[in-house]
């Protein structure tokens, strides 16, 4: 559930004092941590990074001590900035790692079943198709897939709410084209 | 003048303002070009949802206490020093690696810098998820022969309009976000707790189609033979209305 519960007529909760920051933070965490994690994991493909950045974003919100006007958009925006910084500072580290992990090393570990191999291949094909899209479009699609509203997406990505529909339609078409192009090319 | 693709996208996502939503719904009833646009958008949306759903995103168990007890981000300068130190050690390991088995170097790299993202291929993969959108207001697909549409529960309010058209796709458009799961010609509309009206378009030439609401079959089509509890509102158009207190049409 994304929206806060509105008091109904005769609802006794309407007369209760507003929740403290910690209560609101805990509720937001339960509701939004999974969405933020999944968004980051799907954008980056890196579960450790997604976990770290999602937690860090919540730590920063807690350190702020008050809720922003749109907490969901604020969290995504902070998370995007952390990822950007992380990629900038660790660019060299990532390049070295990429050079060092040879395909033969990657393949070590328990052998995969046919179904597991197929799942990996299907995921890799989607990731390749996503990578043909500009980063903003990738984020847009994944945020929408995670159930973020147009207003939240606009706020998080710094675009006009009125443009979200058009950009989404184009990004969806581009993803569809890229994926079909890849699957046809591999036939 | 036709509404733009962006406007139809907003319509499908339930993000248009209610008056615009109503105007678009009326327009889509009469404009074949726009019906094609909406169907194409719906098809791409279903494909995108299915593709994005393939990306593994199992969420680790985390609590507020876990997150708040973790050490705050290290200052950037100390991160940089650590990175520089790691690179120096890396160079030493690299030199050693020239005469050692690469497996040792790889383990050393992992120990120093943590596993690289590629190592995730060793995670046990999740089975491919069933395409499902909890934020979608529409779905469209080309039927493979038989179509079965099942609404989870009998709604207290709203309408289900069924239209038979010269179309190649089945489409369901809702006035509020609803969750759909589709498999082998069967679409489940998870409408529990959702107040929405639905417009279902069925191709006229679909040989077998049925629409079930809760445990009742409200519409069925076998060849040209129709059986329905819905009110006929026009040539090939039928309507089921629901309101609180009246649990049958």
Interface residues (C-beta under 8 A of the other chain):
Chain A: X25 X26 X29 X33 X34 X37 X38 X41 X42 X44 X45 X46 X47 X48 X49 X51 X54 X55 X56 X58 X59 X62 X63 X89 X90 X92 X93 X94 X96 X97 X98 X100 X101 X102 X104 X105 X106 X108 X109 X110 X112 X115 X116 X119 X120 X122 X123 X126 X127 X129 X141 X142 X144 X145 X147 X149 X150 X163 X164 X165 X166 X167 X168 X169 X170 X172 X173 X175 X176 X179
Chain B: X4 X5 X6 X7 X8 X9 X10 X13 X15 X41 X44 X45 X47 X48 X49 X51 X52 X53 X54 X55 X56 X57 X59 X60 X62 X64 X66 X67 X68 X70 X72 X73 X76 X79 X80 X83 X86 X87 X90 X102 X103 X105 X106 X109 X113 X114 X115 X116 X117 X118 X119 X120 X121 X122 X123 X124 X125 X126 X127 X128 X133 X134 X135
